[in-house]
Amino acid sequence: MQMIGNYINGEIVPPVGGAFLDDYDPSTGQVYAQVPDSDGQDLERAVAAASAAFETWGRTPNAERSRVLMKLADLIEQHAEQLALAECIDNGKPLTLCKSLDIPRASQNFRHFATMIQHDRSDLHPIDRDALNYTLRRPRGVCGIISPWNLPLYLLTWKVAPALAAGNTVIAKPSEVTPMTAHLLAGLCQQAGLPEGVLNIVHGYGPKVGAALVEHPGVPTISFTGSTRAGGEINRAAAPLFKKVGLEMGGKNPNIVFADADPEAALAGSLRAAFANQGQVCLCGSRLFVEHSIYDEFVRAYVSKAKQMVVGDPLEERSDLGAVVSKPQLEKDAHYIDVAREEGGEVWCGGAPVRPAGRCQDGWFFPPTVITGLGPQCRVNQEEIFGPIVSIMPFKDEAEVIAAANSTNYGLAASVWTRDVSRAHRVADAIESGTVWVNCWMIRDLRVPFGGMKQSGIGREGGQEAMRFYTEPKNVCLKI
Ligand code: NAD
């Protein structure tokens, strides 16, 4: 049994209270590690360490902070195989995806922000020849970072990297469902020579140690990625304390295929958008709108391809989909199939858990599932499922599909497939979401603002937006 520890003040330590939670391998359904069930005592230690470290780290020259973070990126790359395997076992996603997406992106996150601080600049606003305003941006102190299970190391480092680069210290609370890569990152921080207390990682339940982090008066900044439900709780808890809060939350993303789209690109892109990472990406296109003149043909081709996708052992290269992350998520996926049938939907493929033979026979696997016949207002098309389930709907024209696309409480991302450039601009402009991809899905540029509208988020991450979030601007007005 592998034992995970908290990372506090540069050391990997057991929780003060001695309690642990089970960590499961979703591909076998077996417990394979123990993760700290931390409480307020562990958090107090982390806050003390992070507060003390801020005195020095916040004044460390940018070039030195950059050097340490680049070293960490190097170490992630040197240990990429080990990290990818750990993520595959902890999360259930295909090893090929861990190797090609999650782990490379984790090192890119550090490289991106470590180089960005080397090119820092600030604004100057002269008032004629009478006065100069200049803006100082300083780190805010201890940041609380709370991350989800679907892209565990990728999303944790997406927040940790800019926070540390800007000169803050951090207490990270990874998902208790997938803690292993954060634990390995702690070991790499030690090797990289990251000063003690600069990054602290406290494991455990969200409503317990996560909530304690949000409520702690010594942590003025909270950055959260996860469900809209938990984001709401965090926002309510932080509001009376006047904390700076960034929330990246759920999505119910529309994927719109016009009749003039490149059919092969739209088909391949829409399949990827629905089923990548078992449909467990906040950006997944789970509502697929297809223009009526190509609808029947598109659905036939889509279902045929979905049926060919291989669901199986995530360690095997041939597996397109691995296990879903947990038993509750498997049950949630199955529950929404019942809801779809009650609402009058037709299930064309998938629709029930599967058991691959051999090593994974007790694992949690759900196949690509395609549903038709449901209107945009049905629960299946309004509520985030976060599994490999897509609902396809026909539409007549641009106005109808824009209204349907915008009809949920979410506004995270969208895709539009068309060869008409003017239409692409019009539709992209009209869709209420933080990101719109045209003729693609999930091309990510770390410089651009990333985040959601409506109940998908408050604030933006990425590039300058992140550096602004993790710093406090101060205007100095100098009379000449
Ligand atoms: P979750 O909200 O259950 O948990 C996310 C994190 O918050 C975990 O670390 C959890 O322990 C913690 N947490 C839960 N309740 C808390 C509380 N009351 N106080 C403090 N911390 C708390 O989400 P999840 O199931 O891990 O992840 C899936 C969700 O994340 C989906 O809704 C998905 O759309 C969303 N997500 C969003 C983005 C984005 O960028 N917008 C990216 C990835 C995932």
Residues whose N, C-alpha, C, O or C-beta is under 5 A from the ligand:
A	BS01	NAD	I146 S147 P148 W149 K173 P174 S175 E176 G204 Y205 G206 P207 G210 A211 T225 G226 S227 T228 A230 E233 E248 M249 G250 G251 C282 S456
